[in-house]
Amino acid sequence: MDDFDKYLKEQMENPAFKQEWDNGEMEHQLMMMVLKARSEQNLTQSELAERTGIRQSNISRIEKGQAMPSIATLNKIAHGLGKQLQIKFV
């Protein structure tokens, strides 16, 4: 376990910190899914923007975790990547 993992484990004992961390988890997962799917297809943000009709700057914000995309935007991104969007409660 590295220093960050130790620090995070300690911080997670604080209920307020844990709540904030959990609240940001969905955004982080969305960010990583878009970035990974785009990278796997060797697409630039500009190429994905062209395929989806979403501005490159907005794709960048999503991948940096600076914007929370709507379901409609996620659907456009999925289709631009040749994928389908699935949303599940687990």
Secondary structure, DSSP 8 states (H G I E B T S, - for coil): --HHHHHHHHHTTSHHHHHHHHHHHHHHHHHHHHHHHHHHTT--HHHHHHHHT--HHHHHHHHHTS----HHHHHHHHHHTT--------
